Amino acid sequence: MSKNDWEPYNVKAITRSFQLVFEQHDIDLLTKPAYKFATLYLNFIAHYNHEGFKSTYRHNLKEFAGNIARYSDNIARYKKDSWYANEYGQRYCDSIYEIGTAVIRMAQANLDIIGAQQYLNEQEAARTTIDKLKKKYDL
């Protein structure tokens, strides 16, 4: 890999991974290339590794989507600032911009739905716990 000629990201595969996460409300569908993209370009920390990252957001997908929706303003620089294209190559920068803008749109579009689903899941878990306690203590 030389200057100005970095291999572009697989836009379809990475975008599809994020799409499945948002559609299925399941962070375990986040592929390793999508995880690497998130940590490099969407302002996420690595959480040690791919599994640690998924574990962090497994029960809080709303936070995952919210972080993308709110804090991913650095993507535009790959389109606007010619330094990046000169340094890494236009195709590479275009792939970052295309994936990033698509993922940000998905996160923004799904944030309310994910939040509502997370709330319902938490309520169901609380009801299940209450039912178990009632049964255990014969209430």
MIVO-613817 format. One record per residue (C-alpha): residue number from 1; residue in three letters; x, y negated, z. Coordinates in nm, 4 decimals. Example, Ala and Ser with C-alpha at 12.3 -4.5 7.8 and 13.67 -1.06 7.14 Angstrom:
REM MIVO-613817
NODE  num  residu      east     north        up
NODE    1     ala    1.2300    0.4500    0.7800
NODE    2     ser    1.3670    0.1060    0.7140
END
This chain:
REM MIVO-613817
NODE  num  residu      east     north        up
NODE    1     met    0.0000    0.0000    0.0000
NODE    2     ser    0.1616   -0.3228   -0.1112
NODE    3     lys    0.0797   -0.6847   -0.0526
NODE    4     asn   -0.2263   -0.7919   -0.2538
NODE    5     asp   -0.3272   -0.4346   -0.3232
NODE    6     trp   -0.4903   -0.2858   -0.0157
NODE    7     glu   -0.7399   -0.0065   -0.0794
NODE    8     pro   -1.0971   -0.1388   -0.0372
NODE    9     tyr   -1.3300    0.0194    0.2147
NODE   10     asn   -1.5970    0.2638    0.1021
NODE   11     val   -1.8846    0.0162    0.1146
NODE   12     lys   -2.1635    0.2688    0.0600
NODE   13     ala   -2.0439    0.5189    0.3205
NODE   14     ile   -1.9774    0.2695    0.5975
NODE   15     thr   -2.2930    0.0693    0.5331
NODE   16     arg   -2.4960    0.3919    0.5274
NODE   17     ser   -2.3533    0.4965    0.8629
NODE   18     phe   -2.4677    0.1726    1.0271
NODE   19     gln   -2.8040    0.2007    0.8518
NODE   20     leu   -2.8605    0.5482    0.9977
NODE   21     val   -2.7655    0.4278    1.3461
NODE   22     phe   -3.0252    0.1504    1.3265
NODE   23     glu   -3.2971    0.3574    1.1585
NODE   24     gln   -3.2619    0.6587    1.3875
NODE   25     his   -3.1684    0.4600    1.7007
NODE   26     asp   -2.8755    0.6969    1.7461
NODE   27     ile   -2.5182    0.5726    1.7934
NODE   28     asp   -2.3925    0.9290    1.7477
NODE   29     leu   -2.4546    0.8815    1.3744
NODE   30     leu   -2.1780    0.6204    1.3619
NODE   31     thr   -1.8960    0.7723    1.1587
NODE   32     lys   -1.5305    0.7257    1.2433
NODE   33     pro   -1.4715    0.4896    0.9453
NODE   34     ala   -1.7713    0.2785    1.0584
NODE   35     tyr   -1.6361    0.2777    1.4140
NODE   36     lys   -1.2983    0.1557    1.2885
NODE   37     phe   -1.4708   -0.1138    1.0852
NODE   38     ala   -1.6660   -0.2283    1.3914
NODE   39     thr   -1.3532   -0.2560    1.6030
NODE   40     leu   -1.1518   -0.4331    1.3338
NODE   41     tyr   -1.4084   -0.6750    1.1912
NODE   42     leu   -1.7184   -0.6965    1.4134
NODE   43     asn   -1.5526   -0.8132    1.7357
NODE   44     phe   -1.5840   -0.4871    1.9284
NODE   45     ile   -1.3199   -0.3386    2.1524
NODE   46     ala   -1.2244    0.0210    2.0835
NODE   47     his   -1.3341    0.1736    2.4197
NODE   48     tyr   -1.0296    0.4039    2.3963
NODE   49     asn   -1.1604    0.6032    2.0987
NODE   50     his   -1.4607    0.6856    1.8789
NODE   51     glu   -1.6273    0.9050    2.1415
NODE   52     gly   -1.5745    0.6468    2.4152
NODE   53     phe   -1.7256    0.3803    2.1918
NODE   54     lys   -2.0361    0.5897    2.1231
NODE   55     ser   -2.0658    0.6747    2.4917
NODE   56     thr   -2.0619    0.3048    2.5791
NODE   57     tyr   -2.3563    0.2235    2.3506
NODE   58     arg   -2.5477    0.5544    2.3649
NODE   59     his   -2.8000    0.4181    2.6146
NODE   60     asn   -2.7742    0.0561    2.5112
NODE   61     leu   -2.8117    0.0319    2.1367
NODE   62     lys   -2.9707   -0.3099    2.1874
NODE   63     glu   -2.6378   -0.4428    2.3161
NODE   64     phe   -2.4595   -0.2867    2.0166
NODE   65     ala   -2.6975   -0.4493    1.7665
NODE   66     gly   -2.7004   -0.7755    1.9599
NODE   67     asn   -2.3225   -0.8019    1.9594
NODE   68     ile   -2.3172   -0.7558    1.5843
NODE   69     ala   -2.6027   -0.9994    1.5273
NODE   70     arg   -2.4518   -1.2735    1.7457
NODE   71     tyr   -2.0750   -1.2464    1.7345
NODE   72     ser   -1.9735   -1.1430    1.3854
NODE   73     asp   -1.9048   -1.4827    1.2358
NODE   74     asn   -1.5501   -1.3955    1.1272
NODE   75     ile   -1.6664   -1.1940    0.8244
NODE   76     ala   -1.7154   -1.5058    0.6098
NODE   77     arg   -1.3443   -1.5873    0.6199
NODE   78     tyr   -1.2737   -1.2900    0.3922
NODE   79     lys   -1.4842   -1.4594    0.1241
NODE   80     lys   -1.4029   -1.8258    0.1888
NODE   81     asp   -1.0327   -1.8284    0.2769
NODE   82     ser   -0.8076   -1.7499   -0.0219
NODE   83     trp   -0.5216   -1.6532    0.2107
NODE   84     tyr   -0.6889   -1.3176    0.2790
NODE   85     ala   -0.7287   -1.2355   -0.0896
NODE   86     asn   -0.3692   -1.3384   -0.1579
NODE   87     glu   -0.2452   -1.1271    0.1310
NODE   88     tyr   -0.4628   -0.8144    0.0997
NODE   89     gly   -0.6238   -0.8300   -0.2447
NODE   90     gln   -0.9639   -0.9466   -0.3606
NODE   91     arg   -1.1250   -0.6011   -0.3768
NODE   92     tyr   -1.0262   -0.5283   -0.0163
NODE   93     cys   -1.1637   -0.8611    0.1056
NODE   94     asp   -1.4822   -0.8184   -0.0969
NODE   95     ser   -1.5412   -0.4780    0.0639
NODE   96     ile   -1.5058   -0.6244    0.4142
NODE   97     tyr   -1.7424   -0.9091    0.3298
NODE   98     glu   -2.0011   -0.6808    0.1672
NODE   99     ile   -2.0074   -0.4322    0.4547
NODE  100     gly   -1.9974   -0.7006    0.7214
NODE  101     thr   -2.2812   -0.9100    0.5828
NODE  102     ala   -2.4980   -0.6010    0.5247
NODE  103     val   -2.4396   -0.4719    0.8783
NODE  104     ile   -2.5093   -0.8139    1.0320
NODE  105     arg   -2.8389   -0.8352    0.8396
NODE  106     met   -2.9336   -0.4845    0.9541
NODE  107     ala   -2.8546   -0.5635    1.3166
NODE  108     gln   -3.0551   -0.8856    1.3081
NODE  109     ala   -3.3508   -0.7151    1.1388
NODE  110     asn   -3.3552   -0.4239    1.3848
NODE  111     leu   -3.2731   -0.5979    1.7115
NODE  112     asp   -3.6336   -0.6390    1.8311
NODE  113     ile   -3.7333   -0.2862    1.7274
NODE  114     ile   -3.4296   -0.1367    1.9013
NODE  115     gly   -3.5029   -0.3402    2.2133
NODE  116     ala   -3.8643   -0.2253    2.2218
NODE  117     gln   -3.7639    0.1393    2.1693
NODE  118     gln   -3.5004    0.1160    2.4408
NODE  119     tyr   -3.7596   -0.0277    2.6810
NODE  120     leu   -4.0005    0.2580    2.6036
NODE  121     asn   -3.7237    0.5140    2.6546
NODE  122     glu   -3.6337    0.3604    2.9909
NODE  123     gln   -3.9982    0.3618    3.1001
NODE  124     glu   -4.0365    0.7269    3.0009
NODE  125     ala   -3.7202    0.8204    3.1901
NODE  126     ala   -3.8484    0.6389    3.4993
NODE  127     arg   -4.1850    0.8203    3.4787
NODE  128     thr   -4.0075    1.1534    3.4448
NODE  129     thr   -3.7958    1.0797    3.7519
NODE  130     ile   -4.1010    0.9761    3.9520
NODE  131     asp   -4.2871    1.2936    3.8503
NODE  132     lys   -3.9907    1.5090    3.9553
NODE  133     leu   -3.9691    1.3352    4.2911
NODE  134     lys   -4.3422    1.3723    4.3492
NODE  135     lys   -4.3219    1.7420    4.2740
NODE  136     lys   -4.0102    1.7900    4.4875
NODE  137     tyr   -4.1665    1.6211    4.7919
NODE  138     asp   -4.5169    1.7494    4.7261
NODE  139     leu   -4.6690    1.4046    4.6878
END
